[in-house]
Amino acid sequence: MRHPDASRYWESNLEFDSIHSESDAAGRQRLVVSEVKWRRLTTSEKTEIAQRLAQTWAKSALHSRYPYVDFEVIDATILKTVRREPTERKKDR
């Protein structure tokens, strides 16, 4: 799992695919709010989605409690970096 402490978050009219905490370079805790898309996105699509994500975050109840937030858009290109261990298949006999 990429971020074991990550979780989805919902309010009545909004949803975030993943929220997790990290320490920034100054040692402050910050949240990383992510949108996950299961296809490859263009740079402009990622930019548009990240802007929409920030606008949605500004409407959330968490917005005022967490001053340090980064936004990320995760798309199918991450699949290139995920390595799976080979699995053995059992043959039915």
C-alpha positions, 0 to 999 in steps of 0.5 A: 500500500502506498500510504497505509494511513490514507483513507477516503473522506465524505461529507454530505455533498463532497468526497475525497478519494484519499487523505493522508498525513506527511511531514513537510521539509520544515517538520510540520504535519500536512495533509495530502489530499488525492484524487484517483483516476484509473486512466492516463491523464494529460498534463492539462487534465491533471491541472484542471482536476487539481484545481477542482480538488482545491476548490472542493477542499475549501468547502469542506469542514476539514479546511479550517482545521488543517492549514497545511495541505497539498493536492495530488492527482494520481492516474494510471501512470503510477501503475508503471512504478508498482512492482508486483512479486511473482506469484506461484500458481497451483495446478489443479490435479 
